[in-house]
Structure formats: structure tokens, C-alpha cells
């Protein structure tokens, strides 16, 4: 899976969670995004 595809999947998940009201605030969205980026160490290997 390419780098762009990984970002796309991650963002689609966060958007779906926002639309389903699992994410209630922009602060929560940003924190989840940061956590997703931190936990996906395979992305760092592509830079």
C-alpha cells in the first residue's frame, strides 16, 4: 500500500467517525489524528 493510500484510509476512518458522532469536537479529532500518525510507524520508513 502506498503512502497516499494509507493517508486516505486513515482520513476516511476519521471522517466516518466524525459523521457518526463518535468524534464530538475538533480537539478530539486532532488528538486522534496525531495518535494515528504516531502509531503508524511504517509511514516514517517511506520518507
Residue pairs with C-beta under 8 A, 6 or more apart in sequence:
1 9
3 43
3 46
6 40
6 42
6 43
7 43
10 33
10 36
10 37
10 40
14 23
14 29
14 32
14 33
14 36
17 23
17 32
18 29
23 29
23 32
37 43
